[in-house]
């Protein structure tokens, strides 16, 4: 009986870890600060779709819709994203699961359609089943940024 209880507890714990790593779905993205010329702090700016790449295990996210006058086109973005429509654009990619830390991802890359800034060292951490904190460092300024994602 004791072994059965231990097995059931282990199975429950494993299921909780697996669920915590599932970031897939639609999330509302909210900035932690205002941007030049725009008061966006603590306001949802977009609905993003988070998906996992089955082949590599990495996580990426694309913009599904915009809110609060967020940039309709990728203003100042480099390369293939220059003046691209923000809706449908992949804004964050290559997030890799952190071994031994369920619900944590790192080594990602992101681009901010509002400013055109590219960010490196993107990390995501599932705070609870409905909240993900995404942090990054702006490549040109070294400034830390955060975006909160709330499950929709």
C-alpha positions as CSV (number, residue, x, y, z in Angstrom):
1,X,0.0,0.0,0.0
2,X,2.8,2.4,0.9
3,X,4.4,1.8,-2.5
4,X,1.1,2.4,-4.3
5,X,0.7,5.8,-2.5
6,X,4.3,6.7,-3.3
7,X,3.8,5.7,-7.0
8,X,0.6,7.8,-7.1
9,X,2.3,10.8,-5.6
10,X,5.2,10.5,-8.1
11,X,2.8,10.3,-11.0
12,X,0.9,13.3,-9.7
13,X,4.2,15.3,-9.3
14,X,5.3,14.3,-12.8
15,X,2.0,15.4,-14.3
16,X,2.3,18.8,-12.5
17,X,5.8,19.3,-13.9
18,X,4.7,18.4,-17.5
19,X,1.7,20.8,-17.2
20,X,4.0,23.6,-15.9
21,X,6.2,23.3,-19.0
22,X,3.2,23.6,-21.4
23,X,3.3,27.2,-22.4
24,X,1.2,26.6,-25.6
25,X,-1.8,28.7,-26.2
26,X,-2.9,32.4,-26.4
27,X,-1.5,34.9,-23.9
28,X,-2.1,38.7,-23.4
29,X,1.2,40.5,-23.5
30,X,1.6,43.4,-21.0
31,X,4.7,45.8,-20.8
32,X,6.3,46.6,-17.5
33,X,7.0,50.2,-18.5
34,X,6.0,53.0,-20.8
35,X,7.7,53.4,-24.2
36,X,8.8,56.7,-25.7
37,X,5.6,58.6,-26.7
38,X,3.3,55.8,-25.6
39,X,1.7,55.1,-22.2
40,X,1.7,51.3,-22.2
41,X,2.8,50.3,-18.7
42,X,0.5,47.6,-17.3
43,X,-1.7,47.6,-20.4
44,X,-2.2,44.6,-22.7
45,X,-0.6,45.4,-26.1
46,X,-1.1,42.2,-27.9
47,X,-2.5,38.7,-27.9
48,X,0.3,36.3,-28.7
49,X,0.3,32.6,-29.5
50,X,3.0,30.5,-27.9
51,X,4.0,27.2,-29.6
52,X,6.6,24.6,-29.2
53,X,8.7,23.4,-32.1
54,X,8.2,19.6,-32.0
55,X,11.6,18.9,-33.7
56,X,13.8,21.1,-31.6
57,X,11.8,21.4,-28.4
58,X,12.3,25.2,-28.5
59,X,9.4,27.6,-27.9
60,X,8.4,30.6,-30.1
61,X,5.6,33.1,-30.1
62,X,3.8,35.1,-32.8
63,X,1.4,38.1,-32.6
64,X,-2.2,37.2,-33.2
65,X,-3.9,40.6,-32.5
66,X,-3.0,44.1,-31.3
67,X,-4.5,46.2,-28.5
68,X,-4.1,49.8,-27.1
69,X,-2.7,51.3,-30.3
70,X,0.3,49.0,-30.5
71,X,2.4,49.2,-33.6
72,X,0.5,47.9,-36.7
73,X,3.8,47.5,-38.5
74,X,7.3,46.7,-37.2
75,X,8.7,50.2,-37.0
76,X,12.4,50.4,-37.3
77,X,12.8,46.6,-37.4
78,X,15.9,45.2,-39.1
79,X,16.0,42.8,-42.0
80,X,13.0,40.7,-43.0
81,X,10.8,42.3,-40.4
82,X,11.3,45.9,-41.7
83,X,7.9,47.5,-41.9
84,X,6.3,44.1,-41.7
85,X,2.7,43.8,-40.4
86,X,3.0,43.1,-36.7
87,X,0.1,40.6,-36.7
88,X,1.4,37.2,-37.7
89,X,5.0,38.2,-37.0
90,X,7.2,35.9,-34.8
91,X,8.4,38.2,-32.1
92,X,10.1,35.7,-29.8
93,X,11.9,32.5,-30.7
94,X,14.5,29.9,-29.8
95,X,13.5,29.7,-26.1
96,X,15.1,26.5,-24.8
97,X,13.9,24.5,-21.8
98,X,16.2,24.8,-18.8
99,X,17.3,21.3,-17.7
100,X,16.1,20.5,-14.2
101,X,13.9,23.7,-14.0
102,X,10.3,22.9,-15.1
103,X,8.6,25.9,-16.7
104,X,11.8,27.8,-17.3
105,X,13.2,28.6,-20.7
106,X,16.3,30.6,-21.8
107,X,18.6,31.5,-24.7
108,X,15.8,33.1,-26.7
109,X,15.7,36.0,-29.2
110,X,13.0,38.7,-29.5
111,X,12.1,41.8,-31.5
112,X,9.8,44.6,-30.3
113,X,7.5,45.7,-33.1
114,X,6.9,49.0,-31.2
115,X,10.5,50.1,-31.1
116,X,12.3,47.8,-33.6
117,X,14.7,46.9,-30.9
118,X,16.2,43.4,-30.9
119,X,16.7,41.6,-27.6
120,X,19.0,38.8,-26.7
121,X,19.2,36.6,-23.6
122,X,15.4,36.2,-23.6
123,X,14.2,34.1,-20.7
124,X,10.7,32.9,-19.8
125,X,9.5,31.6,-16.5
126,X,6.1,30.2,-15.8
127,X,5.1,31.8,-12.5
128,X,1.8,29.9,-12.3
129,X,-0.5,28.2,-14.8
130,X,-1.8,31.6,-16.0
131,X,1.3,33.8,-15.9
132,X,4.6,33.8,-17.7
133,X,7.3,36.4,-17.1
134,X,9.5,37.1,-20.1
135,X,12.7,39.0,-19.5
136,X,15.4,40.1,-21.9
137,X,18.2,42.6,-22.5
138,X,18.0,45.1,-25.3
139,X,21.0,44.4,-27.6
140,X,21.8,48.0,-28.3
141,X,21.4,49.6,-24.9
142,X,21.9,46.6,-22.5
143,X,18.7,47.7,-20.8
144,X,16.6,45.0,-19.1
145,X,12.9,44.6,-20.1
146,X,10.1,42.5,-18.9
147,X,6.8,41.5,-20.5
148,X,4.1,39.7,-18.6
149,X,2.0,37.1,-20.4
150,X,-1.4,36.2,-19.0
151,X,-3.2,33.1,-20.3
152,X,-6.3,33.8,-22.3
